[in-house]
Amino acid sequence: MAEFDLIGLIRERAATRADVLLGIGDDAALLQPPPGHALVVTADTLNEGVHFPAGTAAADIGWKALAVNLSDLAAMGAKPAWCTLSLSLPRADVAWVGAFVDGFLDLAGRHGIALVGGDTTRGPLSIGVTAMGLVEQGAALRRDRARVGDDIWVTGTPGEAAGALVLGGHVPGPAPAGEVASSARAALDSRLARPTPRVEAGRALLGLAHACVDISDGLLADLGHVCARSGVGAEVRLDALPASAALREVFGDASRVLQATGGDDYELCFTAPANLCEQVQLALEQVGVDASRIGRIVAGQGVRALDAQGQPPRAGYEHFG
């Protein structure tokens, strides 16, 4: 299959929006942002063997390629609008591309984001996505707004994707506490393959949260980015981290390490004034997202993890580290 045939296959299936003046098929797209909004732009590259194991289902790769970008938009409180897709493929495999597009457009349709352009090339399997969203002028969530006295929150149950990576032998980590049940393994694998971008939560936190970051490299590491940008410190109570039943079943007490340092969860970690606790909980309940208070912002620098032994776990994953 020739390159333009691949592009045509994708174009035929891609949905559009009224604010796409010109989409796939020209040298560039023409888009019309609404007045009173800021344009939020993010980009991520996923490479085989680094961001997903070799042999991962094409539909799962398509889903995740978009999900990690939607998670960045969520962390800014942005509503998804448009995206571009660049595919590097070893060969023009029609069945693979079709399945990839299934996963990609499944998630795109759930969030109303339109695929408006991109590129295809021959090479090692690699996916690059640029996602664009819209947020009301001056309302975006940022990493540099955390304030001393803020509560620290996390959505969902971090650590599950890290657990799947450990079980798959892709990264080192704690040994399972016993025999791994197939149902628990499937639950963890699902969280790695198809993370849930917390777009609705990000939108709900506008006007409530001070600072926000998505958890891609590990909770403590990503919270550390907030602290560095905001000029503050943080104290995290490891015993307050919410663990899923599957993670506890597989790893027992060692779950805390995965929750604190494991990446690929794409949950949101955010800070909010302590006196807005009830409003934060209500706002997130209304969009069906669970969140837990796990610590507080303090004067100083860096993140201090408070566990039973008073020892901080290692930092999260660093590219090229």
N, C-alpha and C positions, 0 to 999 in steps of 0.2 A: 504494500500500500504506500503510495506517494505521500509526501508531507501535506500537500493541500487536500488530499483525500482525508487524512487524519483530522485536519482542521475542520473540514466540512462535516465530518462525523460528529465532532464536538459542537459545532455551531448549530446543527439541526436540533440538538437536544437542549441547548441552553435557553433558559427563560430570559425575558427582558423586563424592563420597567419603564414607566412613563418618563423618568428622568434620564434615560439613555437615549441621547439624540442620534448616536451612531455607534453600533456595537461591533461584533466580530466581523471581519472581512475587509477592513481598510487598514491603512498604515497605523492608525491610532483611533482610540474611541473618543467620542464627544459626550460629555456628561454635564448635567445641569444641577449643581448644588442649590438647595433652596436658600432664600435669604434668612439671615439671622442664625446661621449654623456655621460651625467650624468643620473643616474637612480633616478627618483622622485617617492617617495612612500607616500601614504596617506591612512588613515583608518577612517571610520565613522560607528557608530552604530545607528540604528533607532529603537525606541521602541514605541509600540502602546500606545497612550495616552500621550506621551511626544513629539514625532516628527511627528506624524500623528494621527488624531482623530480616535477613534474606528469606524468601519464601512466604512473606506476609501476603495475605489475600489482597488482590488489586483493589477491591471495593473498600477494604479497610484503609488502605493507603490513601485512596481518594478522599475518604471521610476525614482522616487525620490531617491530611495536607491543608484542608480548609479549616478544620477545627482549631488548630494551633494559632491560626491567624485571627479567627473569630474570638478566641480567648484574649488576644491582645486588644482587640476592639472593646471587649467586655470590660477589661481592666481600666479603660478610659471612660467608660460609661457611654460608649458610642453605639448607635444603631447601624447595623451593617447595611451597605448600599450596593457596592460594586466590587468586583475582584478581577484579577488577571491570573492566568495560569501558564507557566512555562514547563514543558516536559522534555527531559532528556531520556531517550529510550535506546537500549542496545539494538532493537529492531522494531519494525512497525508491526506489532502484534495486535490485530484488530480485536480479538477476544479480550486481551488484557486491557486495552484502552477502553473498551466498552464497559467492562466491570469497574475499572477505575472511575469512569464518568458516573456510573451508577451511584457509587458511594459519595463522590464529590457533590453531585447535584441533589442527592437525597438530603444532605445537610444544608446545602444552599437553599433549597426550597423551604426548609423549616424556618429559615431566618430571612427570607425575602431578599437575598443578595444575588445580584445578576453577574454572570460571567461575561465580560465585555471585551476580552482580548487575551493575547499571550503569544506564545512561541512554541514550536516543536523543533527538536534537533536530535541527531544521533549521538549517543555516547553512553556512559554509565548511567544506571537508573538514578535519576534525581528529579525532584519536583520543587519548583519555585512558585510561590503564590504571593501576590500583593493584594491586600484587602483594604478597602476604603469604607469608612463609615462617617456618620454625621452626628454631631453633638451640639446642643444649644450653645450659642456663643457665651464663653466665659464659664461654662458649667463642667468642663471635662475633669474627670478624676486624674490625679497626677501622683507621681512618686515623691514629690518634694513638698508635700503639704502636711505631713504628720506632725502632731503637736504633743508636747509633754502632757501627760494626763490622759491621752486617748486610750481607749480600749483597743486591743488587737483582736481581730476576728479572722476566721477562716471558714469558707463555704465547704459543704460536702464532707468527705472522709478521705483526706490525703493519705498516700502511702500505698494504695492498691496497685497502681501502675508499676511502682518500684518493686512491689512484691512479685508481680508477674515477670519482670525482668530478671529478678533473682532466681525464680523457679525455672525460667528458661535457660539459665546459665549465661545470660548476656552480660551481667554485671556481678561483681562480688557482693555478698551480703550475708545476713544471718541465716543459719540453717533452719529449715522447718521444724516446728515443735514435735511433729510426729508424722504419721502417714497423711498424705495430702488427698483429701476427698476430691473427686472429679468436679463436683458442684462448686466447691470453693475455688478450685483452679480456674474453672470457666468464668467465675465472677471476676477474678483478678485479671484474667486475660482480656475480658471484654472491656475493662476500664483502660487497659493499655491500648488496645486496638481502636476503640471508638470513644475517646474522651468527650465529655459534655461541656462545650463552651458556655460559660455562665453569663450569656448576653443579657437575659432578663434581669439577673441580679445586678449587673453593672448599671443598667438603666434605673433600677429601683433605688440604688444607693446615691444617685445624684441629689445633692443638697443635704445629704446625711453624712457620708463618709468624707474624711479629710484626704486620705491617700489610699492608693490601691495598686496592687501588682498581681499578675497571674503567676501561678506556681508551675514553672517549667523546669527549673534547675534545682528545686528543693526548697521547702518552706523556710528554713533558717537562712539559706543563701539569698533567696529572693526578698525576704524581709530585710536582710542586710542592705540590699540595694535601696530600699525605702529609707532606712536609717541614714545611709551615706548621703542621699540626696536631700534629706530633710534636716540633717545636722542634729540628730537625736540618737538615743539608744533605745533598746527594747529588752523586755524581760518576757520570756515565754515559759509557761507552765506545761511541761511535757505531759503531766497527768491529765491536763485538760484537752489534749488533742483527741478529736473524735475518730475512733477506729471502726471500720466496718466489721460485721460479724465474720465475713470471709477472711479478712486479714488477721483478726485475732485467732480464728480457728487454725490458720496455717502457721503463724509465726509466734503466737503467744506474746509474752512480755517483750520480745524483740521487735514487735510491731512499732514501738516508739521510735526506734532508729530509722525505720523506713518512712514513718510519718514526718519526721523532722528533717530528713536529709534527702529523701528520694524525690526524683523529678518526674516529669511527664504526667502529672495529675491534672494540670490546667484548671485547678480550683482558683478562687480569688482569696488573697490575703489583704485585708484592709484595716484601716484605723478609723475610729469614729469617737466623738466626744462621749464620755461616760454617761452624761445625763440624757443621751439619746438612745440608750440601750433598748427601751421598749419600742421606740419608733423604728429602729433598725430591724428588730425581730419581726414586727408587723409588716414592714415593707417587703421583707424577704419571704415571709409566709404567704403573702398575696401573690407572689410569682412562683410559689412551690419550691423554694430553695431553703435547705437547712443551713444554719451557720452557728458557730460556737465561738464564745469569747475564750481566748487562749493566753492572754497576757495584757501588758500595758506598755505604753511608750514612756520612757524616762529620760532624764537629762543624761548626757554622756555620749558615748559612741559604741556602735556595734550591737550585736545581739547576744544576750545572756540566756542560755537555756537552763532552766531550773529542774533538774531531775533528782531522784532520791539520793544519788551520790554527789550531787553538786558539780558534776563534770559535763562540759558541753560536748555534744557529738561533733563529728567532723563536719566541715562545710559541704555544701551541695556540689553537684557535678559542674565542672568548668570545662568548656570547650578548649582544646589545645593545652589543658592543664597537665 
